[in-house]
Amino acid sequence: MSRIARKSLTLLSLLSLPVALVFLSGGTASARVATTSSTVKATSTVKSTSLGRVSPTFSGPAATGCASGCSLLTGPFPSPSTANLPTSSPAATAAAKTAATANQLAAAAASASDARHAMPSPVAPRVDASGGADPPAPSVSCQPLGRGCDPIRNSAGGAVGVKGLNAVDSGTLATNPLGDIEPADQGLCAGNGDVVETNNIGEILVFNQRLHRLSSAIPDDTLMGLTSRGWSSGGDPSCLYDSSNGGHWFFTEIVSASSEASGGAFAGCFGAAANGCYEGVAVTTGSSPFGPYNVYFVKADYNPSEPGSPYLLNDFAKISTTRDAFLLFYDEFPLNGSVPGIGGGFFNGAQELAFNKNALEEGLPVSNSNGTPNQKFNVAIENMGLLPTPDGTCASDNTLHLPGITCWFTVIPAQAPDPSQYDNSYGGSGFMLASLDFYGFAGTVPSAGASQIAVFDWTGLSALNSSNCNKCARIHFGGQLFSGVQFYNDPAMADGSGAQGAQKEGPIPLGDECGAAGLSTGTPPPASCPEGGIATNDDGFFQVSQAQDQLWGAVDTEINQTFRSQAAPELHVGAAYWVLGTRSFDRFGVFSLTSQGYVSARHEDLEFPAIAAEGLPWQDGGNGGAIMDFTLSGNGGPTGADNGGFYPSTAFGRLTSTSGGLLGPVHVADLGQSPTDGFSEYQGYPGSTRPRWGDYSWAIFAPWSGGKIDFATNYIQYPNCTGSAFTLTLATCGGTRDGFANWGTSVNYVVP
């Protein structure tokens, strides 16, 4: 068996930073105070409290981002169409790259550099959270069968699916100098008859509405023109289609101001290079996902006065559009231990930006030819690190009095599938959801979980269209807290993995030779490593959908499944979700809780839930239904149910805004073929390991498509080969996997 010795490096990730996150509710000058507060009884147990309403931290020219001394946005930089790039299968692409791969691996071995990289985590740097009692978990009854315990059906439930991108596609990209990347970071968008998948470290794959491939993997480096700039992709990709102004596609990702040849983002942005991190925003000039494109760059270190500058990372960015605005969220992390963030910590909280959407879609210049800001290109910014939370502020929490813990985190903008689902009240509104398990996210103490969620709103966004932002005083940012909602808890381990989902036992050729692969540690390092689980990260929202005058969002949570025939409950990973009404906001300025529920696969686990809902027939051709998709895995629990469980598979269930859970069983849309067997599952064994997965799934309704919801998540596409067929190279096992990674994705559609 071919073995290539490579130095096992733990490259920079946020988990290596020494301090956790925080947010404090008093005693710091940096905390902004909301202007109003009120309490509204929502149900007999759930109460709603206003978090107040403030003017944005900044509103004005997008070129600057603050009153003086700042430089936020640059562009546009034209990038040509990618339509003429060659189309081929992953296997053919891998075969064509065999010689180049061999040269790359030989060079990596000679330089003792690492050719596999775990992406920065979307959760905070942590201190040891291993002490104390086991955290609580909500319970559902599986025997007798009750709501929230969902049987599994080995049928697609009407879904149609195809294989999407995989580790070979990513690892063999000509623009990827890093080799294997984990996790995949699943993105998906649909519109105008096309469906586009996007994944780490930065590539897209284009399908038609029937999911026939129209392209091979297209590098984001090419799409955004990064290679010619001497820059590189940094992952966390997202995309969406917006039908305004004739139709446009948006593609975003972390961009590093370092070249591919120098090591890409791991040598630049993630390596804490000063002024090294950007968010790339590519907007098609027309309605084709192939472009051409106008590319803009949002600088993470745009404000020299921000604590932690010039070493800030824009992590886990998510996007959406409203009638008037392009909404961008990211979590802000200082990466240089010598230059801490707010209060001396290493997390600055969620950053919410609202750009003039028309300006982006029309390709307007950010600055005039004389260097002055374009008065037609505006932005509103809310630095949520300056807003108090119920448990403290970003400078100091109320319990430990530490920075970087009780910051608002992963405050995800709600994505509407089409203009009929926009909310145009109060001069144009946009919405966001957030969970509140601050200590679970930070990992500072054993998490007690949470029974609160928050919804935030932008109002007055049409003012972004005013010249010189002269009407932007109408823009406000508000929030509302729901207390007493159903309990959720995905406890944060010291390594940041969250609760881990199990997987069915099967062949793990990389695990069998993790010592030879340089993954295990010790003297001597173990020759083989055991099969691991699947990390769920935390219990924050990953995607939020907006449809039917509702906001839909889900989080990972541990769930106890009780069985009358078993003395002890089975502890599994499941989902908690909420549907929040916006009609009451439009009329009275107060959101309402429409429904909530748990989803858990009986005897098994599910990871990274995402929800998509569609409108009504006269609005966008929808049927008012919704789905939740996720990865399904498990080992069958103590009874070995389901023939020993499931390899990581793509699954989904149907629901409505008032169903309070799934309407039927969990359907297996694409059955996983083997265990996940990637380097992060074994790196550092027998110490703690963090098997990266996700970091998110995605689902989106395609209007006027016959009611189809497109969805995508990670699963294992092919059986793991063993013996001499497996080598520690890219495109091993007949081109179906890489030696150090075997993740894959599926792209599906279903009518709910």
Secondary structure, 3 states (H helix, E strand, C coil): CCCCCCCCCCCCCHHHCCCCCECCCCCCCCCCCCCCCCEEECCCCCEEEEEEEECCCEEEECCCCCCCCCCCEEEEEEECCCCCCCCCCHHHHHHHCHHHHHHHHHHHHHHCCCCEEECCCCCCCCCCCCCCCCCCCCEEEEECECCCCECEECCCCCCEEEEEEEHHHHHCCCCCCCCEEECCCCEEEEECCEEEEEECCCEEEEEECCCCECCCCEEHHHHCCHHHHCCEECCCCEEEEECHHHCEEEEEEEEECCCCCCCHHHCCCCCCCCCCEEEEEEEECCCCCCCCEEEEEEECCCCCCCCCCCCEEEEEEEEEECCCEEEEEEEEEECCCCCCCHHHCCCCCEEEEEEEHHHHHCCCCCECCCCCECCCCEEEEEEHHHCCECCECCCCECCCCCCECCCCCCCEEEECCCHHHCECHHHCEEEEEEECCHHHHHCCCCCCCEEEEEEEEEECHHHHHCHHHCCHHHCEEEEEEEEEEEEECCCCCCCCCCCEECCCCCCCHHHHCCCCCCCCCCCCCCCCCCCCCEECCCCCCCCEEEECCEEEEEEEEEEEEEECCCCCCEEEEEEEEEEEECHHHHHHCCCEEEEEEEECECCCEEEEEEEEECCCHHHHCCCCCEEEEEEEEECCHHHCHHHHCEEEEEEEEEECCCCCCCCCCEEEEECCCCCCCCHHHCCCCCCCCCCCCCCCCEEEECCCCCCCEEEEEEECCCCCCCHHHCCCCCCEHHHCEECCECCEEEEEEECC
